[in-house]
């Protein structure tokens, strides 16, 4: 399969995030969004007059405000501009990024701002997703978005003791990353010496999934500016992170269980297709950093294998050897990941923003030390809906 080609090259030239927290009671929704927008514009050294189109995404069910984009125009600055509202569940932020890239690459627009947000403190997120699993037959393994099935699978394959230890090690590493990220919501100051205590003392949610393992609800917003190569060259010195490729894969209407039969999940399928069409043969050595949508420590641990096409227990060893840390062989979620901050409509866009900022060298204390030439970001939602975006420092050929 040949290397992917685009009609026009597109680069990310500005990002902006709010501080993520359990409750941002100091601002309303448009005001919170405005914080991210202003920071993205300042980063790109642009103003709203330079933006051709604005994309808006959140889970309106969670805040229970219908068509919130109309109200949010006060904060997005979208009045009088081309505008689209996008919602695809947990993948919303990544879908925004893909749509922005498509709009610029197609030639329809030259500069597009994607904005994702959520103010979960003003709604009832759990009420919106409680019926994702059968409340009777699935209660031992899943309730709403809380699933213990991955923990069970990992422990069945590698043993309960090793599985629990690796998952807790992953969780502590994510917290250590979050402690370096000024935007992160959960910054708990966890230490490796606490692993055994945390693995037993934290309250159980379902199966072996515990409170400490799971992502939280967050208030927050993120804005990312995408521009055409022509505009980037006109403005000069924007130091973009180029969008090389992206892919969306889901089995929204065909999610079933097949007993012990091994089924290729959407993460593995999406990664396999993306790597093939971009000539990537060894993602572990060809990709420098991965911002992964990891809703829980168990999922994060397990999905390393799927996304990186690893065999056997290679993914566990990466965690056990602490190679996923900032100074490790393959840094994962230098930002702290979804476990640290989860403003759902923005969560997957934050992954893209963080990956882009690693390439651009703008991550501050959580910037990895080795040169970042290529970065991967993922989004996840629904019944295994996967989005992957591949970013590069060098302009794609």
N, C-alpha and C positions, 0 to 999 in steps of 0.2 A: 504494500500500500504506500502511495506517495506521500510526501510531506504536505501538510495542509496549506492551502493558499487562501488569501482573502482579497476582496476587491480593493480595499484601502486599509493601510495599516492604522491601528488605533492604539493610543497610549493613555495611561492614567497619569494625569498631571497634578491632581490635587485630592487630598482626603481630609476629612474632618470628623471627629468623634466627640460626643459629650462624655462626661464622667458617667459611668453606669452605676446604678444604685438600686436598692430595693424600692425606694420611694423618692421621686424627685418632686417633693411638695412645694419647692420654691418656684417652679415654673409650670405653666400649662402646656398642652401639647404643641401648639405652634411655637411657643417660646423655646421649648426644648429642641425642636427641630431646627429653629433658627440658629442655635448655638453651633450645631454641626455644619450647617450651610455656610455660616460666616467663616468658620475655621477652614473649610475646604476651599473657599474663594481666596482667603488669605494665603493658604498654602500654594495655590496655583497663581497667585498674584493677578487675579481677575476680579471682575464685578459681575453682577447679574445681567448687565447688558451684553456680556460676552457669551451668555448661555442661550443656546437655541431651543432646547427642549428639556423638560424636567420629568423624571419618572418618580413615582411615589409608591411605597409599598409598606403594608402592615397587615396584621390580622384583625380586621375591623370587628370580628365576632368577639374578640377578647376585651376590647374597651367598650363594646356595645354602642359605637357611634357609627351610623350609616354614612357612607361616602365621606369619610373624614378629610379627604383631600381638598374638598371645597372649603372647609374651615381652615385647613392648614396652609392655604395660599398665603395667609398672613405671615407664615414662617418660612415657607419654601421660596417665596419670591416668584412664583410661577404665573402670576396674573399677566394675561396677554401673551403667554407663550404656549407653544405646543406642549401637550401634557398627556401622560398616560398613568393610570393607576393599575398596579399589578399585585396580585396576591396568589401565591402557590404554596401556602402552608409554611413549614419550617424552612423551605428553600427560597422563600420570597426574596431575601437579600441577594442570593446568588442569581436568581432569575432576573432581578433588576440589572445586575452587572452584565449578564448575557444580552439582555434587551438593549442596554445602552451601547454595548459593543456593536451589535447588529445594526442599530440605527446610524451609527457613525460609519461603520464599514460599508454600508449600503450606499452612502452618499446622500441619504435623506437629510441628515444633519451633520454639522461639523463639530459641535460641542454639546455634550449631553451630561446633565447632572442626575445621578441616581441617588435617591434618598430613601433609606429604610429607617423605621422607628417602631418603638412599642413603649407604651406606658402601662405596664401590666399592673401597677399598683392601683389603677383606676377601674379595673375590670375583674373578671373571674375566669382566669385561664383554664383552671381545672374543670370548671363547669362546661367549657367549650369543647373539651376533648375526652370527657369521662367515658363516652360510649365507643371509644376506639376499639375496645376489646369486649368480648362477651363477659358480662359481670359474674356469670356462674361458672362456665366451663374454663374460662381463662384466668380465674382469680388467683390461682397458685403461681402464675407466671407473668401476668400482665394486668394492669389496671390503668386505663387511660394511656398516657404516654410513658408510664412507669413499667418497665419490662425487666424481669429477672431471667428471661430465657437465655440471654447471652452469657450471663454468669454461670448458669447451669451447663451450657455447652462447653465453656472454657474449662470448667472444673472436671467435667466428664472426660475431656481430652487430655488434660495435663495434670490432673489431680487437684483436689480441693485446696491443699495447703499452698502449692505453688501458684495456683490461679488467684487465690485471695491475696497472696503476698505481692504478686505482680500488679494486680489491679490497684492495690493501695499505694504501691510505689509510683505507678502512673499518676494517681491522684495527687500525691505529695509533690511530684515534679511539676505538675500543672500549677499548683499553688505557689511554688517557688518562682515560677515564671510570672505569675500574676502579681507577686510582690514587687516586681520590677516595672510593672505597667501602671502608670498613673490613672489610666481610664478604667481599670478593672473593678468589678463590683466586689467579689469575694476575695479578700486578701487576708488569709487566716494565720499566716506565719507557721505553717506546719513544718515539722522536722521528721527526718527519716526514722529517728528513734521512736516516734509515736506510732509507727505503722501497725504494730500488733494491737495496741490499745484501740486505735481508730477502727480497725477491722472487726472488733468485737463489741465496742462500746456504743458506736453510732446506732441510732434506732433503725430497725429494718423497715423498708418500704414494701417490697414484694420479693419473695424468694431470697436470694443472697444480695440483692440490691439494697444498699443502705443510704441513709440521708447524706452522708459524707461523699458518696460516690456520684450523686446526681447533681445536674445543673439546677440553678434556681430561677426565679422570675426576676427580671430586671427592667428598670426604666432606662431608656437610652435611645440615641439616634446616631446615624452615620451617614455621611454624604461623600460621594466619590465622583470626580469629574473626568470624563472620557473625551478625548479630542482626536481629530484626524491628524495624520502626519503633516499635511499641508499647514494646518494651523500651528502645530507645534514648531515647525520650522520658521513660520512667520514671527512667532513670539520669541523664539530662541531661549536657550538655557532653561528649559522646563524639566530636564532630566526625567523623562517618563519611564514608567514601567510598561512595556509593550504587551498588549494582549496577543498571545500567540495563537490560542485556540480555546474552545470550551465545548462541553458536551453535557446533554441532559438525558437521563435514563430513568424510567420508572415502570413499575408494574402496579399502578394504582388500582386497576380493576381485576387483577389476577393474583392477588396476594393470598396464598394458601399454604397449608402445612402438608408435607409429604412424608411424614414419619421420619425414618432415618436416611432417606434418600438425599444426597448432597445436591443442592441446587445452586448454581452460580448466582450470587447476589448482585444487585445493581452497582455496588461500589466496584467490585472486581470487573464487571462487564464494562463500566464506563471508563475505568482506568486502562483496561486492556485496549479498548478502541482508541482512546486518546493517545496512548503511547505509540500504538502502531502507526497512526497517521501523522505523527510528528517525529518518527524515527528514534524514539526513546527505547533503548534495549535494556538498560539497567537503571531504573528510577532512583535506586538508593545512592548511586554515584553521580547521576546526571542532574538530579534535582537537589537544590541546596537547602531548601526549607519548605515545610508543609504546614499550612494553617488548616487544620482539620476540624470539621463540625463534629464535636464529640459530646453528645448530650449526657454521657455518664462515663465513669472511669472504665467500666467493663466494656462498653461499646468502643471507646477510644483504644483500649488495649487490643481488642479483637480486630478492629477495622484497619489497624496498621498493616496486618497481613494482606487484607483484601486490596487496599489501595496501592501497596507497593509490590504486589505480586510475589510475596515471600512464601517460602516452603516451611513445613514443619513448625518448629518453635522459634524460628528466626525473629519473629516479632516480639516474643517474650524476652528473648536475649537482648534485643535492643533496649528494652525498658530496664531489665535487670542490670545491664551494664551501664545504665544511665547515658546511653548514646543519644537519647532524644532530648537531652538538656541543651541549654544555650551553647555550651562549648563542646557538645558531642559531635559524633560522626554525622547524625541526621537530625537536626533540631525540629521538633514538632511543637507547634503552638507556643512560640516565644511569648505571645500575648497572655497566655494562661488559658486560652481556648474558651469553649462554650461553658465548661464547668465553672469558669470564673465569672463570665458575663453572658447573660442571655436575654437581651431585648428582642424577642423573636423575629419581628419584621426586619430588624437590622442585623441580626446575628450572623447570617451567612454573608452579608455585605461587609461586615467587620472582618471576616476571614479574607476577603479580597483586598480590602484596604490595608490590612496588616501585611499580607504577602507583598503587595505593591510597595509599601513603605520599607520593607526589608530590602527590596531591590534598590530603592531610592536612598537608602541609608538614613531614614528619618524616624527610626523607632526608639531613639533615646537609650534608656537603660536596658531595654530588652532587645536591642539590636544585636544580632549574632556577629561574632568577630570575623569569621571567614567571609571572603567575597561572595555575594549572592548574585549569580548569573541567571538562575532559573528558579521560580517559585511556583508552588501548587496551592490552590485553595479549593475547599469543598463546601457544599451545602447539602443538608439532609432534611427530609420531612416526610410526613404522611406514611404510607405503607411502602417504605423504601423508594423514595424519590431522591435521586442523586444528581447533583450538578458539580462538575469539575471545571475550573478555569486555570489555564497555564499561562504564566507571565514570564517575560524575559527582560534582561537588562539591555541586550543588544536587539536592535530592530530586526524583526523576522525577515528572512531572505525572500 
